[in-house]
Amino acid sequence: MENLSFEESLEQLEEIVEKLENGDVPLDEAIDEFDKAMRLVKICNEKLEAAEDSIAKIVQDNGEIIEFDSNK
């Protein structure tokens, strides 16, 4: 699962949310799906943080490195 792209992870997460919102899922399966969703959220978050780190290092025209606080 960790090898999924951000887009693939997000797509799977959306499918799980839709499935759970429909309410036609037995409790045991719902728990399994929720667990999978939480792992997908973690993957998406890690990929977003990596992208933020990359963007933070982009060099402006004057050669300065832009640093920003992702917690803002």
C-alpha positions as CSV (number, residue, x, y, z in Angstrom):
1,M,0.0,0.0,0.0
2,E,2.9,2.4,0.7
3,N,3.9,2.2,-3.0
4,L,0.7,3.9,-4.1
5,S,0.9,7.4,-5.6
6,F,-0.9,10.3,-3.8
7,E,-3.6,10.2,-6.4
8,E,-4.1,6.4,-6.1
9,S,-4.2,6.7,-2.3
10,L,-6.7,9.5,-2.5
11,E,-8.9,7.6,-5.0
12,Q,-9.0,4.5,-2.7
13,L,-9.8,6.7,0.3
14,E,-12.7,8.3,-1.6
15,E,-14.1,4.9,-2.5
16,I,-13.9,3.8,1.2
17,V,-15.6,6.9,2.4
18,E,-18.4,6.5,-0.2
19,K,-18.8,2.8,0.8
20,L,-19.0,3.7,4.5
21,E,-21.4,6.6,3.9
22,N,-23.8,4.2,2.2
23,G,-24.1,2.3,5.4
24,D,-24.6,-1.1,3.8
25,V,-21.3,-2.4,5.3
26,P,-21.3,-5.0,8.1
27,L,-19.6,-3.8,11.2
28,D,-16.5,-6.0,10.9
29,E,-16.0,-4.9,7.3
30,A,-16.6,-1.3,8.3
31,I,-13.8,-1.5,10.9
32,D,-11.4,-3.0,8.4
33,E,-12.3,-0.3,5.8
34,F,-11.8,2.4,8.5
35,D,-8.4,0.9,9.3
36,K,-7.4,0.9,5.7
37,A,-8.7,4.5,5.3
38,M,-6.5,5.6,8.2
39,R,-3.4,4.1,6.6
40,L,-4.3,5.8,3.3
41,V,-4.6,9.1,5.1
42,K,-1.2,8.6,6.6
43,I,0.3,7.9,3.2
44,C,-1.4,11.0,1.7
45,N,-0.1,13.1,4.6
46,E,3.4,11.9,4.2
47,K,3.4,12.6,0.4
48,L,2.0,16.1,1.0
49,E,4.7,16.8,3.6
50,A,7.4,15.6,1.1
51,A,5.9,17.9,-1.6
52,E,5.8,20.8,0.9
53,D,9.5,20.2,1.7
54,S,10.4,20.2,-2.0
55,I,8.4,23.4,-2.7
56,A,10.0,25.1,0.3
57,K,13.4,24.7,-1.4
58,I,12.5,26.3,-4.7
59,V,14.9,29.0,-5.5
60,Q,13.5,32.5,-6.3
61,D,14.8,34.5,-9.2
62,N,17.2,36.3,-6.9
63,G,18.7,33.1,-5.7
64,E,17.2,33.1,-2.2
65,I,15.7,29.8,-0.9
66,I,12.1,30.2,0.2
67,E,11.4,28.6,3.6
68,F,7.9,28.4,4.9
69,D,6.2,27.0,8.0
70,S,3.8,24.3,6.9
71,N,2.0,24.6,10.3
72,K,0.5,28.0,9.4
